[in-house]
Amino acid sequence: MITQIKKRRLHRLLSTNKKICVIGFKNLSNHFFKTKGINRIIDANINRAKEGLRVCEEITRFILNNRKLTSDFKRIRHQIDDIIKYLPVSLPDLLKTRESREDVGRNIYLGELKRKNLSDIFSANIQRVKESIRVLEEFSKLINIKFAIKFKRIRYNIYEIEKKATGKILSLSNRR
């Protein structure tokens, strides 16, 4: 959003040099749309990661009855919440950039509706988590490298948890 200070600067430029003002406004406008797009990416991937983690957590909790894995998934969800608190953009500001109805990817289902078993559900959701965390890691590099490092650590923790959970899910399905 164009702040009051930026509006005043633009007004001053307009009164002194119209050509500079147009260039300044165009750059400001481009910056706004890039920032909005980045905020939409961050918002979507925070949601996607937490939703996928929650599905995996429910599987480890209610189907595997595994306290440790359930706790691991819950801990990672809370780590993401902790990182979000320190982003330079607030959660309400991220929500303002959300455009769910107009999202061009909203009605693309490519394989999302096909699940044969518990393993498919877990695999699809853990993959969604890993991809989302990677996107957050990459776009955090534009904000603060410390956030990127935290997301990278989370991603590697997820790899380890995935390995443990997948083994238990496969052994459960082999018993049936």
C-alpha positions as a Markdown table, in Angstrom:
| # | Residue | x | y | z |
|---|---|---|---|---|
| 1 | Met | 0.0 | 0.0 | 0.0 |
| 2 | Ile | 1.2 | 3.5 | -0.7 |
| 3 | Thr | 1.7 | 5.2 | 2.6 |
| 4 | Gln | 0.9 | 8.8 | 3.4 |
| 5 | Ile | 4.6 | 9.7 | 3.3 |
| 6 | Lys | 5.0 | 8.2 | -0.1 |
| 7 | Lys | 1.9 | 10.0 | -1.3 |
| 8 | Arg | 3.3 | 13.3 | -0.1 |
| 9 | Arg | 6.6 | 12.6 | -1.8 |
| 10 | Leu | 4.8 | 11.8 | -5.0 |
| 11 | His | 2.7 | 15.0 | -4.7 |
| 12 | Arg | 5.9 | 17.0 | -4.2 |
| 13 | Leu | 7.5 | 15.4 | -7.2 |
| 14 | Leu | 4.4 | 16.1 | -9.2 |
| 15 | Ser | 4.5 | 19.8 | -8.4 |
| 16 | Thr | 8.1 | 20.0 | -9.4 |
| 17 | Asn | 8.7 | 17.6 | -12.2 |
| 18 | Lys | 5.9 | 15.6 | -13.8 |
| 19 | Lys | 8.2 | 13.2 | -15.6 |
| 20 | Ile | 10.0 | 12.1 | -12.4 |
| 21 | Cys | 6.6 | 11.6 | -10.7 |
| 22 | Val | 5.4 | 9.2 | -13.4 |
| 23 | Ile | 8.6 | 7.2 | -13.2 |
| 24 | Gly | 8.5 | 7.2 | -9.4 |
| 25 | Phe | 4.9 | 6.2 | -9.3 |
| 26 | Lys | 5.5 | 3.4 | -11.8 |
| 27 | Asn | 8.4 | 2.0 | -9.7 |
| 28 | Leu | 6.3 | 2.3 | -6.5 |
| 29 | Ser | 3.4 | 0.6 | -8.2 |
| 30 | Asn | 5.7 | -2.3 | -9.5 |
| 31 | His | 7.2 | -2.6 | -6.0 |
| 32 | Phe | 3.6 | -2.8 | -4.5 |
| 33 | Phe | 2.6 | -5.6 | -6.9 |
| 34 | Lys | 5.8 | -7.6 | -6.4 |
| 35 | Thr | 5.4 | -7.3 | -2.6 |
| 36 | Lys | 1.7 | -8.3 | -2.9 |
| 37 | Gly | 2.6 | -11.3 | -5.0 |
| 38 | Ile | 5.3 | -12.3 | -2.6 |
| 39 | Asn | 3.0 | -11.9 | 0.4 |
| 40 | Arg | 0.4 | -14.1 | -1.4 |
| 41 | Ile | 3.0 | -16.8 | -2.0 |
| 42 | Ile | 4.1 | -16.7 | 1.7 |
| 43 | Asp | 0.4 | -16.8 | 2.8 |
| 44 | Ala | -0.5 | -19.7 | 0.5 |
| 45 | Asn | 2.5 | -21.7 | 1.5 |
| 46 | Ile | 2.1 | -21.1 | 5.2 |
| 47 | Asn | -1.4 | -22.4 | 4.9 |
| 48 | Arg | -0.4 | -25.3 | 2.7 |
| 49 | Ala | 2.4 | -26.4 | 5.0 |
| 50 | Lys | 0.3 | -26.2 | 8.1 |
| 51 | Glu | -2.7 | -28.0 | 6.5 |
| 52 | Gly | -0.4 | -30.9 | 5.3 |
| 53 | Leu | 1.3 | -31.1 | 8.6 |
| 54 | Arg | -2.1 | -31.4 | 10.3 |
| 55 | Val | -3.2 | -34.2 | 8.0 |
| 56 | Cys | 0.0 | -36.1 | 8.8 |
| 57 | Glu | -0.4 | -35.4 | 12.5 |
| 58 | Glu | -3.9 | -36.8 | 12.5 |
| 59 | Ile | -2.7 | -40.0 | 10.8 |
| 60 | Thr | 0.1 | -40.5 | 13.4 |
| 61 | Arg | -2.3 | -39.6 | 16.2 |
| 62 | Phe | -5.4 | -41.5 | 15.4 |
| 63 | Ile | -4.3 | -44.3 | 13.1 |
| 64 | Leu | -0.7 | -45.1 | 14.2 |
| 65 | Asn | -1.4 | -44.0 | 17.8 |
| 66 | Asn | 2.2 | -42.8 | 17.9 |
| 67 | Arg | 2.7 | -40.1 | 20.5 |
| 68 | Lys | 6.3 | -39.2 | 19.4 |
| 69 | Leu | 5.5 | -38.7 | 15.7 |
| 70 | Thr | 2.3 | -36.8 | 16.6 |
| 71 | Ser | 4.3 | -34.6 | 18.9 |
| 72 | Asp | 7.0 | -34.1 | 16.1 |
| 73 | Phe | 4.4 | -32.9 | 13.6 |
| 74 | Lys | 2.7 | -30.6 | 16.1 |
| 75 | Arg | 6.1 | -29.1 | 17.1 |
| 76 | Ile | 6.8 | -28.3 | 13.5 |
| 77 | Arg | 3.4 | -26.6 | 13.1 |
| 78 | His | 4.2 | -24.5 | 16.1 |
| 79 | Gln | 7.7 | -23.7 | 14.8 |
| 80 | Ile | 6.1 | -22.3 | 11.7 |
| 81 | Asp | 3.8 | -20.2 | 13.9 |
| 82 | Asp | 6.8 | -18.9 | 15.8 |
| 83 | Ile | 8.5 | -17.8 | 12.6 |
| 84 | Ile | 5.4 | -16.1 | 11.3 |
| 85 | Lys | 5.3 | -13.9 | 14.4 |
| 86 | Tyr | 8.6 | -12.3 | 13.4 |
| 87 | Leu | 8.0 | -11.8 | 9.7 |
| 88 | Pro | 8.1 | -8.1 | 8.8 |
| 89 | Val | 4.5 | -8.5 | 7.4 |
| 90 | Ser | 1.8 | -9.2 | 9.9 |
| 91 | Leu | -0.7 | -12.1 | 9.6 |
| 92 | Pro | -3.6 | -9.6 | 9.0 |
| 93 | Asp | -1.6 | -8.0 | 6.2 |
| 94 | Leu | -1.0 | -11.4 | 4.7 |
| 95 | Leu | -4.7 | -12.1 | 4.9 |
| 96 | Lys | -5.4 | -8.8 | 3.1 |
| 97 | Thr | -3.4 | -10.0 | 0.1 |
| 98 | Arg | -5.3 | -13.3 | -0.1 |
| 99 | Glu | -7.4 | -13.7 | -3.2 |
| 100 | Ser | -8.8 | -17.2 | -3.0 |
| 101 | Arg | -11.7 | -16.6 | -5.3 |
| 102 | Glu | -9.5 | -15.2 | -8.1 |
| 103 | Asp | -6.6 | -17.7 | -7.6 |
| 104 | Val | -5.8 | -19.1 | -11.0 |
| 105 | Gly | -4.7 | -22.4 | -9.4 |
| 106 | Arg | -7.9 | -22.9 | -7.5 |
| 107 | Asn | -9.6 | -25.3 | -9.9 |
| 108 | Ile | -6.5 | -27.3 | -11.0 |
| 109 | Tyr | -6.8 | -30.7 | -9.4 |
| 110 | Leu | -4.1 | -32.8 | -11.2 |
| 111 | Gly | -4.2 | -35.9 | -9.1 |
| 112 | Glu | -5.4 | -34.3 | -5.9 |
| 113 | Leu | -8.7 | -36.3 | -5.9 |
| 114 | Lys | -7.0 | -39.7 | -6.3 |
| 115 | Arg | -6.1 | -41.5 | -3.1 |
| 116 | Lys | -6.2 | -45.3 | -2.8 |
| 117 | Asn | -5.1 | -45.7 | 0.7 |
| 118 | Leu | -3.7 | -44.2 | 3.9 |
| 119 | Ser | -0.2 | -44.3 | 2.5 |
| 120 | Asp | -1.3 | -42.2 | -0.5 |
| 121 | Ile | -2.9 | -39.6 | 1.8 |
| 122 | Phe | 0.2 | -39.4 | 3.9 |
| 123 | Ser | 2.6 | -39.2 | 0.9 |
| 124 | Ala | 0.6 | -36.5 | -0.8 |
| 125 | Asn | 0.4 | -34.4 | 2.3 |
| 126 | Ile | 4.0 | -34.8 | 3.4 |
| 127 | Gln | 5.1 | -33.9 | -0.1 |
| 128 | Arg | 2.9 | -30.8 | 0.0 |
| 129 | Val | 4.6 | -29.9 | 3.3 |
| 130 | Lys | 8.1 | -30.3 | 1.9 |
| 131 | Glu | 7.3 | -28.3 | -1.2 |
| 132 | Ser | 5.6 | -25.5 | 0.8 |
| 133 | Ile | 8.5 | -25.3 | 3.3 |
| 134 | Arg | 10.9 | -25.1 | 0.4 |
| 135 | Val | 9.0 | -22.2 | -1.1 |
| 136 | Leu | 8.9 | -20.4 | 2.2 |
| 137 | Glu | 12.7 | -21.0 | 2.5 |
| 138 | Glu | 13.3 | -19.5 | -0.9 |
| 139 | Phe | 11.1 | -16.4 | -0.5 |
| 140 | Ser | 12.3 | -15.8 | 3.0 |
| 141 | Lys | 15.7 | -15.1 | 1.4 |
| 142 | Leu | 14.1 | -11.9 | 0.1 |
| 143 | Ile | 13.1 | -10.9 | 3.6 |
| 144 | Asn | 15.7 | -12.1 | 6.0 |
| 145 | Ile | 18.2 | -14.9 | 5.7 |
| 146 | Lys | 17.6 | -16.0 | 9.3 |
| 147 | Phe | 14.0 | -17.0 | 8.3 |
| 148 | Ala | 15.3 | -19.0 | 5.3 |
| 149 | Ile | 17.7 | -20.9 | 7.6 |
| 150 | Lys | 14.9 | -21.7 | 10.0 |
| 151 | Phe | 12.7 | -23.0 | 7.2 |
| 152 | Lys | 15.6 | -25.0 | 5.9 |
| 153 | Arg | 16.1 | -26.6 | 9.3 |
| 154 | Ile | 12.4 | -27.4 | 9.5 |
| 155 | Arg | 12.6 | -29.0 | 6.0 |
| 156 | Tyr | 15.4 | -31.3 | 7.1 |
| 157 | Asn | 13.5 | -32.2 | 10.2 |
| 158 | Ile | 10.5 | -33.1 | 8.1 |
| 159 | Tyr | 12.7 | -35.4 | 6.0 |
| 160 | Glu | 13.6 | -37.4 | 9.1 |
| 161 | Ile | 10.0 | -37.5 | 10.5 |
| 162 | Glu | 8.7 | -38.6 | 7.1 |
| 163 | Lys | 11.1 | -41.5 | 7.0 |
| 164 | Lys | 10.0 | -42.7 | 10.5 |
| 165 | Ala | 6.3 | -42.2 | 9.8 |
| 166 | Thr | 6.4 | -43.8 | 6.3 |
| 167 | Gly | 8.0 | -46.9 | 7.8 |
| 168 | Lys | 5.3 | -47.2 | 10.4 |
| 169 | Ile | 2.5 | -46.6 | 7.8 |
| 170 | Leu | 4.0 | -49.3 | 5.5 |
| 171 | Ser | 4.3 | -51.8 | 8.3 |
| 172 | Leu | 0.7 | -51.1 | 9.3 |
| 173 | Ser | -0.6 | -51.7 | 5.8 |
| 174 | Asn | 1.5 | -54.9 | 5.4 |
| 175 | Arg | -0.2 | -56.3 | 8.5 |
| 176 | Arg | -3.7 | -55.9 | 7.0 |
